[in-house]
Structures are given as C-alpha cells and as structure tokens.
Amino acid sequence: MDPSVIKLIGFAAATCTTVAYAPQAIKVWKTRSARDISLGMFLIMVLGLALWLVYGLLSGDAPLVAANAITMVLAGGILLMKLKYG
C-alpha cells in the first residue's frame, strides 16, 4: 500500500480518537461536575497517552505524536477537572 495512504489512514484514526474526548471535556467544563468520571481510568489513560507520545516521538510517527499530544491535553484537562470538581 502507498505510504501516503497509510499516513492518511493514521491521521484519520488519530482525528477520530482525539475528537472523541472533546464532548466529555466540554460537558465537564460547562457543568463543573466530574462526579461520574472515573479517576482511575483517567489516571491510567493519561499515563498511557504520555507513553504513546514518547513512543511516537522516538519512532518518528507523526500521526501517533499528533493524536496522543492532543488527546493527552483533552484527557489531562478532564483529569484536572475531575480532581478540582470531583
């Protein structure tokens, strides 16, 4: 398969999995309530995203770096709001 098509698929997947966090982040921000958010899940998720980001940087995988950097910001924001708003 053409490498540019593979990169395009990677960026499309990255966009979908990254944008998926936006509605939750917006909802927690608007309601100032994170009571139903799992602290454990978001702690593990942010750690996993950080590790994927390091892996992507070390392997030079642009879609992996972009997706995990942006997703880590969104998931990290949700985690911080969980800690602040409970």
N, C-alpha and C positions, 0 to 999 in steps of 0.2 A: 504494500500500500504506500502511496505517496506520503513522505514525511510531513508535508504541509497539511494534508488531510488529517493525519494523526494529531498534529498540534491543534488543528481546528476542533476536532472532537474533544481534546483535552480542555481547551478553553471553554467549549460549550458545557461540558460536565462541570467545570470549575464555576462557571456562572450560575448554573442551577443549584449546586450545593451551597454556594455562598449566599445567593439571594434568599435561600430558604430561611436563613436566620433573621432577615430583616423584619418580617411581620412580628416575630416574637419580641425583638428588641424594641420596636415601635410601641407594641402593646404595653410592655413593662414600663417604658418611659412615660407613656400617656397616663396610665392608671396608677403609677407609682406603687405597684403591687407585684411582688415576685413570690408570693406565698406558695403558689402551686409549681414553682420551678424547683427542680432537684439540684441542690447544691453539689452533691456528689457527682452527678452527671456532668455538670458544667466544669467542675474542677478537673475531672478526667479529660473532658473534651478539650479544654484549653491547653492542657499538658500535651495531649495528642497532637493538636494543631501546631504547637510550638515544635514538637519533634518532626512533624511532616515538613514544616517550614525549613528547619535545619537540613533535613534530608534533601529537599528540593534545591536549596542553595548549594549544597555540596555536590549534587548531581547535575546542576545546571538546567533543571527542568522548569522552564518559565511558567507553564500553566499551573504546576504544583505550587510554585512560590507565590504567584498572584492569588490563587484561590485560598491558600492557607493563611497568607498575610491578612487578607481582607476578612476572611471568616474568623480569624483569631481576634480581630478588632471587634467584630459583632458579638461573638460568643464571650469575649472578655468583658465587653460592655454589659452584657446580660449578667455575667457573673458578678461584676461590681455592683450592679443594681440589686441583685439578689442579696448580697452582703449588706447593702445600705437599706433596702426596703423590706427585706425578709420575705 
